[in-house]
Amino acid sequence: MLTLERAVVMQGETRLYVGNIPFSMTEASIRELLSGVGVTPSRVNIPRNHHGHSHGYAFANVASEYAQRAVDCLNGQEIGGRKLRAEVARPQPTFASRPRVQERPNLRRAS
């Protein structure tokens, strides 16, 4: 079953994006990868489709003081024949910033 989760980032934490991960990686293997560079994540999330397959990226919440170290160590590292892409995650857009349905132009064609 597909669940939509909003990431909760605690004060003093930074949310990292780790892209181009092998599809076989699990949350536990991402934790192990981050632990290998001296960073302990409080939360790891690998978004999956409705079949349970990975989209090839993950998010991890880490202490803010270790975030840049994690990005520097992981970015470009090769795992399973794939070069990882790591960066501080962009903030998620809020629903308030999206136009309401009534404010969107009507794109239906007249029949």
Biopython code that builds the backbone (N, CA, C, O; Angstrom):
import numpy as np
from Bio.PDB.StructureBuilder import StructureBuilder

atoms = [
    (1, "MET", "N", (0.839, -1.187, 0.000)),
    (1, "MET", "CA", (0.000, 0.000, 0.000)),
    (1, "MET", "C", (0.879, 1.243, 0.000)),
    (1, "MET", "O", (1.842, 1.317, 0.763)),
    (2, "LEU", "N", (0.570, 2.196, -0.824)),
    (2, "LEU", "CA", (1.330, 3.430, -0.946)),
    (2, "LEU", "C", (0.921, 4.388, 0.160)),
    (2, "LEU", "O", (-0.261, 4.682, 0.338)),
    (3, "THR", "N", (1.909, 4.872, 0.899)),
    (3, "THR", "CA", (1.624, 5.851, 1.936)),
    (3, "THR", "C", (2.382, 7.120, 1.631)),
    (3, "THR", "O", (3.535, 7.074, 1.202)),
    (4, "LEU", "N", (1.751, 8.240, 1.847)),
    (4, "LEU", "CA", (2.387, 9.529, 1.640)),
    (4, "LEU", "C", (2.801, 10.067, 2.990)),
    (4, "LEU", "O", (1.967, 10.261, 3.874)),
    (5, "GLU", "N", (4.087, 10.308, 3.148)),
    (5, "GLU", "CA", (4.596, 10.812, 4.409)),
    (5, "GLU", "C", (5.198, 12.181, 4.186)),
    (5, "GLU", "O", (5.881, 12.416, 3.189)),
    (6, "ARG", "N", (4.950, 13.064, 5.095)),
    (6, "ARG", "CA", (5.617, 14.351, 5.109)),
    (6, "ARG", "C", (6.828, 14.191, 5.999)),
    (6, "ARG", "O", (6.712, 13.682, 7.114)),
    (7, "ALA", "N", (7.968, 14.608, 5.538)),
    (7, "ALA", "CA", (9.183, 14.463, 6.338)),
    (7, "ALA", "C", (9.144, 15.430, 7.511)),
    (7, "ALA", "O", (8.850, 16.616, 7.357)),
    (8, "VAL", "N", (9.440, 14.903, 8.657)),
    (8, "VAL", "CA", (9.526, 15.723, 9.851)),
    (8, "VAL", "C", (11.007, 15.880, 10.167)),
    (8, "VAL", "O", (11.694, 14.907, 10.477)),
    (9, "VAL", "N", (11.487, 17.117, 10.083)),
    (9, "VAL", "CA", (12.876, 17.395, 10.379)),
    (9, "VAL", "C", (12.911, 18.127, 11.709)),
    (9, "VAL", "O", (12.376, 19.227, 11.844)),
    (10, "MET", "N", (13.551, 17.500, 12.690)),
    (10, "MET", "CA", (13.630, 18.071, 14.019)),
    (10, "MET", "C", (14.614, 19.240, 14.017)),
    (10, "MET", "O", (15.466, 19.345, 13.136)),
    (11, "GLN", "N", (14.486, 20.104, 15.005)),
    (11, "GLN", "CA", (15.393, 21.230, 15.129)),
    (11, "GLN", "C", (16.815, 20.694, 15.311)),
    (11, "GLN", "O", (17.035, 19.753, 16.073)),
    (12, "GLY", "N", (17.765, 21.291, 14.617)),
    (12, "GLY", "CA", (19.148, 20.839, 14.690)),
    (12, "GLY", "C", (19.470, 19.723, 13.719)),
    (12, "GLY", "O", (20.578, 19.187, 13.735)),
    (13, "GLU", "N", (18.505, 19.362, 12.863)),
    (13, "GLU", "CA", (18.720, 18.321, 11.863)),
    (13, "GLU", "C", (18.616, 18.911, 10.465)),
    (13, "GLU", "O", (17.953, 19.923, 10.240)),
    (14, "THR", "N", (19.281, 18.257, 9.547)),
    (14, "THR", "CA", (19.235, 18.624, 8.134)),
    (14, "THR", "C", (18.800, 17.395, 7.356)),
    (14, "THR", "O", (19.207, 16.275, 7.666)),
    (15, "ARG", "N", (17.974, 17.611, 6.348)),
    (15, "ARG", "CA", (17.490, 16.509, 5.517)),
    (15, "ARG", "C", (18.390, 16.402, 4.298)),
    (15, "ARG", "O", (18.559, 17.372, 3.560)),
    (16, "LEU", "N", (18.964, 15.235, 4.086)),
    (16, "LEU", "CA", (19.846, 14.996, 2.950)),
    (16, "LEU", "C", (19.124, 14.207, 1.865)),
    (16, "LEU", "O", (18.289, 13.348, 2.150)),
    (17, "TYR", "N", (19.461, 14.512, 0.625)),
    (17, "TYR", "CA", (19.000, 13.757, -0.540)),
    (17, "TYR", "C", (20.186, 12.932, -1.014)),
    (17, "TYR", "O", (21.273, 13.472, -1.216)),
    (18, "VAL", "N", (19.990, 11.639, -1.191)),
    (18, "VAL", "CA", (21.025, 10.771, -1.748)),
    (18, "VAL", "C", (20.415, 10.124, -2.981)),
    (18, "VAL", "O", (19.520, 9.286, -2.875)),
    (19, "GLY", "N", (20.902, 10.516, -4.142)),
    (19, "GLY", "CA", (20.325, 10.049, -5.397)),
    (19, "GLY", "C", (21.210, 9.049, -6.114)),
    (19, "GLY", "O", (22.385, 8.877, -5.789)),
    (20, "ASN", "N", (20.619, 8.400, -7.091)),
    (20, "ASN", "CA", (21.270, 7.413, -7.951)),
    (20, "ASN", "C", (21.731, 6.192, -7.162)),
    (20, "ASN", "O", (22.748, 5.578, -7.487)),
    (21, "ILE", "N", (20.972, 5.847, -6.121)),
    (21, "ILE", "CA", (21.324, 4.660, -5.341)),
    (21, "ILE", "C", (20.864, 3.417, -6.094)),
    (21, "ILE", "O", (19.894, 3.477, -6.849)),
    (22, "PRO", "N", (21.552, 2.286, -5.896)),
    (22, "PRO", "CA", (21.085, 1.043, -6.523)),
    (22, "PRO", "C", (19.676, 0.711, -6.033)),
    (22, "PRO", "O", (19.342, 0.965, -4.876)),
    (23, "PHE", "N", (18.871, 0.155, -6.893)),
    (23, "PHE", "CA", (17.486, -0.152, -6.550)),
    (23, "PHE", "C", (17.382, -1.216, -5.458)),
    (23, "PHE", "O", (16.341, -1.351, -4.815)),
    (24, "SER", "N", (18.437, -1.952, -5.256)),
    (24, "SER", "CA", (18.425, -3.008, -4.242)),
    (24, "SER", "C", (18.745, -2.483, -2.839)),
    (24, "SER", "O", (18.627, -3.235, -1.872)),
    (25, "MET", "N", (19.142, -1.228, -2.701)),
    (25, "MET", "CA", (19.502, -0.691, -1.386)),
    (25, "MET", "C", (18.271, -0.565, -0.500)),
    (25, "MET", "O", (17.171, -0.273, -0.967)),
    (26, "THR", "N", (18.488, -0.793, 0.792)),
    (26, "THR", "CA", (17.414, -0.691, 1.775)),
    (26, "THR", "C", (17.737, 0.445, 2.740)),
    (26, "THR", "O", (18.824, 1.022, 2.698)),
    (27, "GLU", "N", (16.779, 0.756, 3.608)),
    (27, "GLU", "CA", (17.010, 1.778, 4.620)),
    (27, "GLU", "C", (18.192, 1.397, 5.504)),
    (27, "GLU", "O", (18.985, 2.256, 5.891)),
    (28, "ALA", "N", (18.309, 0.117, 5.820)),
    (28, "ALA", "CA", (19.414, -0.355, 6.660)),
    (28, "ALA", "C", (20.763, -0.147, 5.968)),
    (28, "ALA", "O", (21.743, 0.221, 6.617)),
    (29, "SER", "N", (20.815, -0.379, 4.664)),
    (29, "SER", "CA", (22.087, -0.196, 3.956)),
    (29, "SER", "C", (22.446, 1.285, 3.831)),
    (29, "SER", "O", (23.627, 1.628, 3.801)),
    (30, "ILE", "N", (21.442, 2.172, 3.759)),
    (30, "ILE", "CA", (21.719, 3.617, 3.750)),
    (30, "ILE", "C", (22.253, 4.031, 5.118)),
    (30, "ILE", "O", (23.196, 4.819, 5.202)),
    (31, "ARG", "N", (21.658, 3.507, 6.192)),
    (31, "ARG", "CA", (22.163, 3.786, 7.555)),
    (31, "ARG", "C", (23.614, 3.327, 7.686)),
    (31, "ARG", "O", (24.447, 4.040, 8.245)),
    (32, "GLU", "N", (23.910, 2.142, 7.173)),
    (32, "GLU", "CA", (25.264, 1.600, 7.238)),
    (32, "GLU", "C", (26.229, 2.463, 6.431)),
    (32, "GLU", "O", (27.352, 2.710, 6.870)),
    (33, "LEU", "N", (25.803, 2.921, 5.257)),
    (33, "LEU", "CA", (26.622, 3.779, 4.411)),
    (33, "LEU", "C", (26.961, 5.084, 5.126)),
    (33, "LEU", "O", (28.111, 5.523, 5.113)),
    (34, "LEU", "N", (25.958, 5.703, 5.751)),
    (34, "LEU", "CA", (26.184, 6.954, 6.478)),
    (34, "LEU", "C", (27.035, 6.724, 7.721)),
    (34, "LEU", "O", (27.866, 7.566, 8.062)),
    (35, "SER", "N", (26.843, 5.608, 8.394)),
    (35, "SER", "CA", (27.652, 5.294, 9.571)),
    (35, "SER", "C", (29.119, 5.134, 9.191)),
    (35, "SER", "O", (30.013, 5.442, 9.980)),
    (36, "GLY", "N", (29.355, 4.653, 7.984)),
    (36, "GLY", "CA", (30.723, 4.482, 7.493)),
    (36, "GLY", "C", (31.478, 5.790, 7.329)),
    (36, "GLY", "O", (32.709, 5.790, 7.328)),
    (37, "VAL", "N", (30.770, 6.905, 7.190)),
    (37, "VAL", "CA", (31.417, 8.221, 7.087)),
    (37, "VAL", "C", (31.275, 8.994, 8.396)),
    (37, "VAL", "O", (31.559, 10.190, 8.447)),
    (38, "GLY", "N", (30.838, 8.313, 9.451)),
    (38, "GLY", "CA", (30.777, 8.936, 10.763)),
    (38, "GLY", "C", (29.525, 9.738, 11.051)),
    (38, "GLY", "O", (29.531, 10.610, 11.920)),
    (39, "VAL", "N", (28.448, 9.451, 10.329)),
    (39, "VAL", "CA", (27.190, 10.181, 10.503)),
    (39, "VAL", "C", (26.090, 9.176, 10.847)),
    (39, "VAL", "O", (25.916, 8.172, 10.158)),
    (40, "THR", "N", (25.355, 9.460, 11.918)),
    (40, "THR", "CA", (24.258, 8.580, 12.314)),
    (40, "THR", "C", (22.932, 9.259, 11.985)),
    (40, "THR", "O", (22.597, 10.270, 12.603)),
    (41, "PRO", "N", (22.174, 8.733, 11.033)),
    (41, "PRO", "CA", (20.893, 9.346, 10.685)),
    (41, "PRO", "C", (19.812, 9.014, 11.715)),
    (41, "PRO", "O", (19.772, 7.908, 12.253)),
    (42, "SER", "N", (18.940, 9.982, 11.980)),
    (42, "SER", "CA", (17.817, 9.719, 12.875)),
    (42, "SER", "C", (16.661, 9.081, 12.119)),
    (42, "SER", "O", (15.830, 8.395, 12.715)),
    (43, "ARG", "N", (16.603, 9.305, 10.807)),
    (43, "ARG", "CA", (15.516, 8.752, 9.993)),
    (43, "ARG", "C", (16.010, 8.582, 8.565)),
    (43, "ARG", "O", (16.710, 9.449, 8.042)),
    (44, "VAL", "N", (15.651, 7.475, 7.933)),
    (44, "VAL", "CA", (15.978, 7.215, 6.531)),
    (44, "VAL", "C", (14.695, 6.807, 5.824)),
    (44, "VAL", "O", (13.924, 5.996, 6.336)),
    (45, "ASN", "N", (14.474, 7.376, 4.642)),
    (45, "ASN", "CA", (13.267, 7.062, 3.878)),
    (45, "ASN", "C", (13.652, 6.850, 2.416)),
    (45, "ASN", "O", (14.261, 7.720, 1.794)),
    (46, "ILE", "N", (13.295, 5.696, 1.878)),
    (46, "ILE", "CA", (13.472, 5.424, 0.450)),
    (46, "ILE", "C", (12.084, 5.383, -0.162)),
    (46, "ILE", "O", (11.350, 4.419, 0.053)),
    (47, "PRO", "N", (11.699, 6.415, -0.929)),
    (47, "PRO", "CA", (10.371, 6.397, -1.558)),
    (47, "PRO", "C", (10.236, 5.208, -2.510)),
    (47, "PRO", "O", (11.168, 4.866, -3.238)),
    (48, "ARG", "N", (9.078, 4.601, -2.487)),
    (48, "ARG", "CA", (8.813, 3.431, -3.325)),
    (48, "ARG", "C", (7.492, 3.616, -4.068)),
    (48, "ARG", "O", (6.606, 4.344, -3.619)),
    (49, "ASN", "N", (7.378, 2.948, -5.207)),
    (49, "ASN", "CA", (6.124, 3.009, -5.954)),
    (49, "ASN", "C", (5.120, 2.032, -5.361)),
    (49, "ASN", "O", (5.413, 1.368, -4.367)),
    (50, "HIS", "N", (3.946, 1.939, -5.959)),
    (50, "HIS", "CA", (2.892, 1.095, -5.401)),
    (50, "HIS", "C", (3.207, -0.398, -5.473)),
    (50, "HIS", "O", (2.507, -1.205, -4.861)),
    (51, "HIS", "N", (4.255, -0.776, -6.215)),
    (51, "HIS", "CA", (4.689, -2.168, -6.268)),
    (51, "HIS", "C", (5.782, -2.455, -5.244)),
    (51, "HIS", "O", (6.209, -3.599, -5.089)),
    (52, "GLY", "N", (6.235, -1.408, -4.544)),
    (52, "GLY", "CA", (7.287, -1.580, -3.548)),
    (52, "GLY", "C", (8.690, -1.415, -4.077)),
    (52, "GLY", "O", (9.657, -1.667, -3.359)),
    (53, "HIS", "N", (8.820, -0.986, -5.350)),
    (53, "HIS", "CA", (10.141, -0.811, -5.943)),
    (53, "HIS", "C", (10.673, 0.596, -5.656)),
    (53, "HIS", "O", (9.926, 1.574, -5.666)),
    (54, "SER", "N", (11.968, 0.671, -5.402)),
    (54, "SER", "CA", (12.632, 1.941, -5.105)),
    (54, "SER", "C", (12.637, 2.850, -6.337)),
    (54, "SER", "O", (12.673, 2.378, -7.474)),
    (55, "HIS", "N", (12.601, 4.158, -6.090)),
    (55, "HIS", "CA", (12.719, 5.139, -7.175)),
    (55, "HIS", "C", (14.185, 5.471, -7.451)),
    (55, "HIS", "O", (14.486, 6.191, -8.403)),
    (56, "GLY", "N", (15.109, 4.947, -6.620)),
    (56, "GLY", "CA", (16.530, 5.176, -6.848)),
    (56, "GLY", "C", (17.102, 6.357, -6.085)),
    (56, "GLY", "O", (18.188, 6.836, -6.409)),
    (57, "TYR", "N", (16.386, 6.829, -5.078)),
    (57, "TYR", "CA", (16.910, 7.891, -4.230)),
    (57, "TYR", "C", (16.391, 7.707, -2.814)),
    (57, "TYR", "O", (15.447, 6.957, -2.569)),
    (58, "ALA", "N", (17.035, 8.413, -1.887)),
    (58, "ALA", "CA", (16.657, 8.291, -0.476)),
    (58, "ALA", "C", (16.815, 9.644, 0.211)),
    (58, "ALA", "O", (17.530, 10.524, -0.267)),
    (59, "PHE", "N", (16.133, 9.785, 1.336)),
    (59, "PHE", "CA", (16.279, 10.956, 2.188)),
    (59, "PHE", "C", (16.730, 10.469, 3.552)),
    (59, "PHE", "O", (16.293, 9.421, 4.028)),
    (60, "ALA", "N", (17.613, 11.244, 4.177)),
    (60, "ALA", "CA", (18.084, 10.899, 5.516)),
    (60, "ALA", "C", (18.165, 12.163, 6.351)),
    (60, "ALA", "O", (18.674, 13.187, 5.894)),
    (61, "ASN", "N", (17.664, 12.092, 7.573)),
    (61, "ASN", "CA", (17.778, 13.210, 8.510)),
    (61, "ASN", "C", (19.026, 12.984, 9.349)),
    (61, "ASN", "O", (19.179, 11.942, 9.987)),
    (62, "VAL", "N", (19.924, 13.977, 9.340)),
    (62, "VAL", "CA", (21.167, 13.874, 10.106)),
    (62, "VAL", "C", (21.353, 15.154, 10.915)),
    (62, "VAL", "O", (20.744, 16.182, 10.619)),
    (63, "ALA", "N", (22.195, 15.078, 11.930)),
    (63, "ALA", "CA", (22.507, 16.263, 12.720)),
    (63, "ALA", "C", (23.136, 17.312, 11.805)),
    (63, "ALA", "O", (23.997, 16.993, 10.984)),
    (64, "SER", "N", (22.705, 18.557, 11.949)),
    (64, "SER", "CA", (23.140, 19.636, 11.054)),
    (64, "SER", "C", (24.650, 19.799, 10.995)),
    (64, "SER", "O", (25.197, 20.112, 9.938)),
    (65, "GLU", "N", (25.331, 19.590, 12.118)),
    (65, "GLU", "CA", (26.787, 19.781, 12.119)),
    (65, "GLU", "C", (27.525, 18.720, 11.311)),
    (65, "GLU", "O", (28.686, 18.921, 10.955)),
    (66, "TYR", "N", (26.871, 17.584, 11.011)),
    (66, "TYR", "CA", (27.506, 16.527, 10.232)),
    (66, "TYR", "C", (26.998, 16.454, 8.794)),
    (66, "TYR", "O", (27.480, 15.632, 8.014)),
    (67, "ALA", "N", (26.054, 17.283, 8.439)),
    (67, "ALA", "CA", (25.431, 17.198, 7.118)),
    (67, "ALA", "C", (26.435, 17.438, 5.993)),
    (67, "ALA", "O", (26.469, 16.679, 5.024)),
    (68, "GLN", "N", (27.252, 18.485, 6.112)),
    (68, "GLN", "CA", (28.196, 18.796, 5.039)),
    (68, "GLN", "C", (29.242, 17.698, 4.893)),
    (68, "GLN", "O", (29.665, 17.389, 3.779)),
    (69, "ARG", "N", (29.662, 17.107, 6.007)),
    (69, "ARG", "CA", (30.620, 16.005, 5.935)),
    (69, "ARG", "C", (30.019, 14.832, 5.178)),
    (69, "ARG", "O", (30.689, 14.210, 4.354)),
    (70, "ALA", "N", (28.758, 14.531, 5.456)),
    (70, "ALA", "CA", (28.089, 13.423, 4.760)),
    (70, "ALA", "C", (27.990, 13.697, 3.268)),
    (70, "ALA", "O", (28.242, 12.809, 2.453)),
    (71, "VAL", "N", (27.621, 14.926, 2.905)),
    (71, "VAL", "CA", (27.512, 15.285, 1.487)),
    (71, "VAL", "C", (28.866, 15.156, 0.805)),
    (71, "VAL", "O", (28.961, 14.585, -0.281)),
    (72, "ASP", "N", (29.922, 15.688, 1.436)),
    (72, "ASP", "CA", (31.261, 15.635, 0.843)),
    (72, "ASP", "C", (31.754, 14.204, 0.666)),
    (72, "ASP", "O", (32.382, 13.887, -0.344)),
    (73, "CYS", "N", (31.479, 13.343, 1.629)),
    (73, "CYS", "CA", (31.953, 11.951, 1.565)),
    (73, "CYS", "C", (31.146, 11.100, 0.590)),
    (73, "CYS", "O", (31.707, 10.234, -0.081)),
    (74, "LEU", "N", (29.846, 11.331, 0.504)),
    (74, "LEU", "CA", (28.993, 10.471, -0.320)),
    (74, "LEU", "C", (28.931, 10.910, -1.781)),
    (74, "LEU", "O", (28.794, 10.071, -2.671)),
    (75, "ASN", "N", (29.028, 12.205, -2.036)),
    (75, "ASN", "CA", (28.869, 12.718, -3.401)),
    (75, "ASN", "C", (29.963, 12.162, -4.308)),
    (75, "ASN", "O", (31.149, 12.389, -4.066)),
    (76, "GLY", "N", (29.569, 11.441, -5.341)),
    (76, "GLY", "CA", (30.504, 10.866, -6.296)),
    (76, "GLY", "C", (31.002, 9.475, -5.917)),
    (76, "GLY", "O", (31.670, 8.824, -6.720)),
    (77, "GLN", "N", (30.690, 9.011, -4.710)),
    (77, "GLN", "CA", (31.102, 7.672, -4.294)),
    (77, "GLN", "C", (30.371, 6.646, -5.148)),
    (77, "GLN", "O", (29.177, 6.786, -5.412)),
    (78, "GLU", "N", (31.091, 5.613, -5.579)),
    (78, "GLU", "CA", (30.473, 4.598, -6.436)),
    (78, "GLU", "C", (30.026, 3.401, -5.611)),
    (78, "GLU", "O", (30.808, 2.824, -4.855)),
    (79, "ILE", "N", (28.758, 3.036, -5.767)),
    (79, "ILE", "CA", (28.186, 1.883, -5.072)),
    (79, "ILE", "C", (27.389, 1.086, -6.101)),
    (79, "ILE", "O", (26.513, 1.630, -6.774)),
    (80, "GLY", "N", (27.687, -0.162, -6.217)),
    (80, "GLY", "CA", (26.965, -1.024, -7.154)),
    (80, "GLY", "C", (27.028, -0.531, -8.590)),
    (80, "GLY", "O", (26.069, -0.682, -9.348)),
    (81, "GLY", "N", (28.168, 0.062, -8.966)),
    (81, "GLY", "CA", (28.331, 0.567, -10.328)),
    (81, "GLY", "C", (27.634, 1.881, -10.594)),
    (81, "GLY", "O", (27.534, 2.302, -11.746)),
    (82, "ARG", "N", (27.144, 2.544, -9.547)),
    (82, "ARG", "CA", (26.445, 3.824, -9.716)),
    (82, "ARG", "C", (27.110, 4.886, -8.848)),
    (82, "ARG", "O", (27.438, 4.633, -7.688)),
    (83, "LYS", "N", (27.306, 6.076, -9.415)),
    (83, "LYS", "CA", (27.886, 7.177, -8.653)),
    (83, "LYS", "C", (26.776, 7.889, -7.896)),
    (83, "LYS", "O", (25.810, 8.369, -8.491)),
    (84, "LEU", "N", (26.925, 7.953, -6.575)),
    (84, "LEU", "CA", (25.912, 8.600, -5.748)),
    (84, "LEU", "C", (25.946, 10.109, -5.944)),
    (84, "LEU", "O", (26.984, 10.696, -6.250)),
    (85, "ARG", "N", (24.798, 10.708, -5.762)),
    (85, "ARG", "CA", (24.664, 12.169, -5.774)),
    (85, "ARG", "C", (24.064, 12.556, -4.429)),
    (85, "ARG", "O", (22.935, 12.180, -4.114)),
    (86, "ALA", "N", (24.818, 13.303, -3.644)),
    (86, "ALA", "CA", (24.349, 13.691, -2.313)),
    (86, "ALA", "C", (24.319, 15.206, -2.205)),
    (86, "ALA", "O", (25.224, 15.893, -2.677)),
    (87, "GLU", "N", (23.276, 15.712, -1.582)),
    (87, "GLU", "CA", (23.150, 17.154, -1.350)),
    (87, "GLU", "C", (22.107, 17.390, -0.265)),
    (87, "GLU", "O", (21.334, 16.499, 0.090)),
    (88, "VAL", "N", (22.109, 18.612, 0.248)),
    (88, "VAL", "CA", (21.075, 18.986, 1.209)),
    (88, "VAL", "C", (19.771, 19.067, 0.435)),
    (88, "VAL", "O", (19.703, 19.710, -0.612)),
    (89, "ALA", "N", (18.737, 18.417, 0.951)),
    (89, "ALA", "CA", (17.445, 18.359, 0.251)),
    (89, "ALA", "C", (16.806, 19.736, 0.183)),
    (89, "ALA", "O", (16.908, 20.533, 1.116)),
    (90, "ARG", "N", (16.152, 19.997, -0.930)),
    (90, "ARG", "CA", (15.385, 21.244, -1.075)),
    (90, "ARG", "C", (14.121, 21.146, -0.232)),
    (90, "ARG", "O", (13.579, 20.056, -0.052)),
    (91, "PRO", "N", (13.646, 22.277, 0.287)),
    (91, "PRO", "CA", (12.416, 22.216, 1.083)),
    (91, "PRO", "C", (11.228, 21.781, 0.231)),
    (91, "PRO", "O", (11.144, 22.113, -0.952)),
    (92, "GLN", "N", (10.323, 21.045, 0.838)),
    (92, "GLN", "CA", (9.120, 20.615, 0.139)),
    (92, "GLN", "C", (8.168, 21.790, 0.003)),
    (92, "GLN", "O", (8.021, 22.569, 0.944)),
    (93, "PRO", "N", (7.513, 21.939, -1.155)),
    (93, "PRO", "CA", (6.531, 23.011, -1.286)),
    (93, "PRO", "C", (5.329, 22.744, -0.379)),
    (93, "PRO", "O", (4.916, 21.600, -0.190)),
    (94, "THR", "N", (4.795, 23.793, 0.160)),
    (94, "THR", "CA", (3.616, 23.645, 1.011)),
    (94, "THR", "C", (2.370, 23.713, 0.147)),
    (94, "THR", "O", (2.404, 24.232, -0.969)),
    (95, "PHE", "N", (1.287, 23.195, 0.660)),
    (95, "PHE", "CA", (0.037, 23.242, -0.094)),
    (95, "PHE", "C", (-0.444, 24.676, -0.254)),
    (95, "PHE", "O", (-1.147, 24.983, -1.217)),
    (96, "ALA", "N", (-0.083, 25.552, 0.661)),
    (96, "ALA", "CA", (-0.512, 26.949, 0.583)),
    (96, "ALA", "C", (0.117, 27.657, -0.619)),
    (96, "ALA", "O", (-0.456, 28.615, -1.138)),
    (97, "SER", "N", (1.303, 27.189, -1.071)),
    (97, "SER", "CA", (1.976, 27.847, -2.187)),
    (97, "SER", "C", (1.426, 27.401, -3.550)),
    (97, "SER", "O", (1.728, 28.022, -4.569)),
    (98, "ARG", "N", (0.628, 26.335, -3.573)),
    (98, "ARG", "CA", (0.045, 25.870, -4.822)),
    (98, "ARG", "C", (-1.276, 26.576, -5.076)),
    (98, "ARG", "O", (-2.028, 26.836, -4.137)),
    (99, "PRO", "N", (-1.571, 26.894, -6.342)),
    (99, "PRO", "CA", (-2.848, 27.556, -6.619)),
    (99, "PRO", "C", (-4.030, 26.629, -6.352)),
    (99, "PRO", "O", (-3.959, 25.421, -6.580)),
    (100, "ARG", "N", (-5.096, 27.212, -5.875)),
    (100, "ARG", "CA", (-6.316, 26.431, -5.641)),
    (100, "ARG", "C", (-6.929, 26.031, -6.971)),
    (100, "ARG", "O", (-6.655, 26.646, -8.002)),
    (101, "VAL", "N", (-7.748, 25.011, -6.944)),
    (101, "VAL", "CA", (-8.364, 24.509, -8.163)),
    (101, "VAL", "C", (-9.158, 25.618, -8.852)),
    (101, "VAL", "O", (-9.143, 25.718, -10.079)),
    (102, "GLN", "N", (-9.848, 26.446, -8.077)),
    (102, "GLN", "CA", (-10.659, 27.513, -8.659)),
    (102, "GLN", "C", (-9.794, 28.578, -9.338)),
    (102, "GLN", "O", (-10.263, 29.275, -10.238)),
    (103, "GLU", "N", (-8.537, 28.708, -8.913)),
    (103, "GLU", "CA", (-7.652, 29.723, -9.471)),
    (103, "GLU", "C", (-6.907, 29.245, -10.702)),
    (103, "GLU", "O", (-6.285, 30.050, -11.395)),
    (104, "ARG", "N", (-6.957, 27.950, -10.988)),
    (104, "ARG", "CA", (-6.265, 27.408, -12.156)),
    (104, "ARG", "C", (-7.112, 27.679, -13.396)),
    (104, "ARG", "O", (-8.341, 27.689, -13.316)),
    (105, "PRO", "N", (-6.469, 27.898, -14.535)),
    (105, "PRO", "CA", (-7.252, 28.119, -15.763)),
    (105, "PRO", "C", (-7.975, 26.842, -16.179)),
    (105, "PRO", "O", (-7.475, 25.737, -15.970)),
    (106, "ASN", "N", (-9.130, 27.005, -16.756)),
    (106, "ASN", "CA", (-9.908, 25.866, -17.226)),
    (106, "ASN", "C", (-9.320, 25.421, -18.562)),
    (106, "ASN", "O", (-9.396, 26.153, -19.548)),
    (107, "LEU", "N", (-8.739, 24.233, -18.598)),
    (107, "LEU", "CA", (-8.066, 23.754, -19.786)),
    (107, "LEU", "C", (-8.908, 22.765, -20.582)),
    (107, "LEU", "O", (-8.434, 22.211, -21.573)),
    (108, "ARG", "N", (-10.134, 22.540, -20.167)),
    (108, "ARG", "CA", (-11.000, 21.613, -20.898)),
    (108, "ARG", "C", (-11.466, 22.252, -22.199)),
    (108, "ARG", "O", (-11.696, 23.458, -22.277)),
    (109, "ARG", "N", (-11.594, 21.425, -23.193)),
    (109, "ARG", "CA", (-12.102, 21.918, -24.468)),
    (109, "ARG", "C", (-13.621, 21.870, -24.468)),
    (109, "ARG", "O", (-14.229, 20.958, -23.907)),
    (110, "ALA", "N", (-14.208, 22.842, -25.091)),
    (110, "ALA", "CA", (-15.675, 22.849, -25.195)),
    (110, "ALA", "C", (-16.097, 21.759, -26.163)),
    (110, "ALA", "O", (-15.512, 21.618, -27.237)),
    (111, "SER", "N", (-17.102, 20.994, -25.791)),
    (111, "SER", "CA", (-17.564, 19.881, -26.652)),
    (111, "SER", "C", (-18.642, 20.349, -27.578)),
    (111, "SER", "O", (-19.155, 19.563, -28.375)),
]
sb = StructureBuilder()
sb.init_structure("model")
sb.init_model(0)
sb.init_chain("A")
sb.init_seg("    ")
for serial, (resi, resn, name, xyz) in enumerate(atoms, 1):
    if name == "N":
        sb.init_residue(resn, " ", resi, " ")
    sb.init_atom(name, np.array(xyz, "f"), 0.0, 1.0, " ", f" {name:<3s}", serial, name[0])
structure = sb.get_structure()
